[in-house]
Amino acid sequence: MSTAIPAHGQRSGIVTGVKTLINTRFNLTSGTTHKVFRQVEVRSQYNLAPMMPAAFVSDDGQRALGGVGDKTHDGGDRVLDLSVVLVIAADWNKAAEIEDWTKVVEEIINSLHNDVDSITGCGVVAIRYREDTPVSVAMQKGATAAGWAIGFEVEYVTP
């Protein structure tokens, strides 16, 4: 475990590390585990191609390890809340049923929990699964879009 701060900051380094891990394992073109996601950079509203499933990682804030009232905390250990958000609208109500996505969700949970060493240079000590929530959103003209949010706690040490 390296605690050196990346040039772009420790929190953003952790988020980037999780994104890289997901893309390495689950990307359609280069994935090694369950090839389901495309890498999304920019999407045009005029692109009429079918939307493929995608995954995003968001920073949900941080807190001191131990939380409120922890008298032993020295300020050096923190917990960063992250969400891995799956956009699976293209497959909702089509070939892939929600039960198929539970397998992908479980693989992502296990993949992040079991491979802390892949997120190097950010002082990551542990990644713990927090919760996951499937969501369905009503769109225009009666269509539905689907997603799945998986919450994690990333324990890390600040230098």
N, C-alpha and C positions, 0 to 999 in steps of 0.2 A: 504494500500500500504506500503510495507516494502522496505526500501532503503539499507538494509544490502547487501554487496557484497557477492555473492556465492563464495565458495572456489575456483572454477574454473574460476572466472572472471564474470563481469557483462554482457558483450556482449554475451559470450558463454552461460551464464545462460538464457538469453532471447531466444536465438536460441533453446536451450534445452527445454525451457518451451513451445515454439510454436510447436516443434516436438512432445512433450508429449501430448499437447492438440489435435493435429491432429490424433495421434495414438489412443488416448482415444475415440475420436468421430467417426473416419472413418476406423479403422483397421478391417480387415476381421474377425478376431477371437473375438475381444473384443469391437468393435465399438458400440456406442450408437445412432448414427444418420443415416449414410448412409454407410453401410459396403462395401467399395470398395478397400481399399488399404491393401497391405501386408507390413509388416515391413521388410526392407532390411538391412542386415548387410554386408554379403559377397556373391557374386554370382560367381559360377564357370562357365567357358566357356564350360565345358563339360557336364553341366546339360542340358538335353534335354527336361525337363518338360516345359510346356507352361509358358511363363512369365506372371505373374499377374501384374496388375497396382500397382504402388508404388508412394510414395510422398517423396520428399526431401526438406529440408529447408536450404537455403544458406544465409550467411552474405554478404550483398552487400555494406558494408561500413557505416560510420556514418558521421554526420556533426553537427555543433552547431545549436540549435533551433533558427530560425529566419534567418539563412543563412548569406550571405555576406552583410556587411554594417549595420547590426543590432547593434545599439549603446547601446541598453538596455540589451544585453546578458551578463550574468555574468559568463558563463562557466559551470554552474551547470546543465543545461538542454540540452539534446542532442536528435538527431533523428537517429535511426538505420534503414537503408533500408534492408529489407528482401525479399527474393523471396521464394515462395512455388512452387516447380517444380513438376508437375505431369507427371509421365511416364506411358502412356496409350497405348503403342505399341501393346499389346496383343489384345486389343479390337478395334483398329482402323480398319475400313473396315470389321468388323465382327458384332457381335450382338449389341454392343453399338455404336450407331451413335454419331456424334459430338454433336448433340442436347441434348443427354442424359448427356454428360459431362458438358454442361452449367449449369445444375441443381446442379451438384456436386461442380462446381466452385463457384456458388452463395452461396451454403451452407457453404463452407469454408470461404468465405468472411464474411458472416454474423456471423459465429461461432467465428472467431477471433475478429471481431469488437465488438461483444456483450459480450465477456467474458475476459476482461482484468484481473480480479481478480484471474483467474486460474494460471497466470504467477506470482507467488509470490516470494518475496525476491530479486527482480531485479530492483525495482524502476520504473516499467512501469506505465505511466500515461495514455496513449492512444495508440490504434492501428488503423491506418487509411489505408483504401484501396487506392492504387495508380493507378494500371492498371493491365490488364491481356492480355496475348497474346497466342493464340493457334499456335503451330508450327507443321510442317510436314517435316520429314527428309528422303531423299532418301537413302536407304540402298543397300547392295549388291543384285544382281540378280533382281532388279526392285521392291523389297519390300519397303514399307514405314513404318516408325516408327513415332509415334505421341507423342506430349507432350503439356503441357500447363504451362506457367509461370504466377504466380500471384504475383504482387508486393505490398508490404506493407511498411508503415512508422511506426516505433515504437518510440513514444516519451517516454523518460525516464529521471529520475533525478539521477545525480551522487552524491554519498554521500560526 
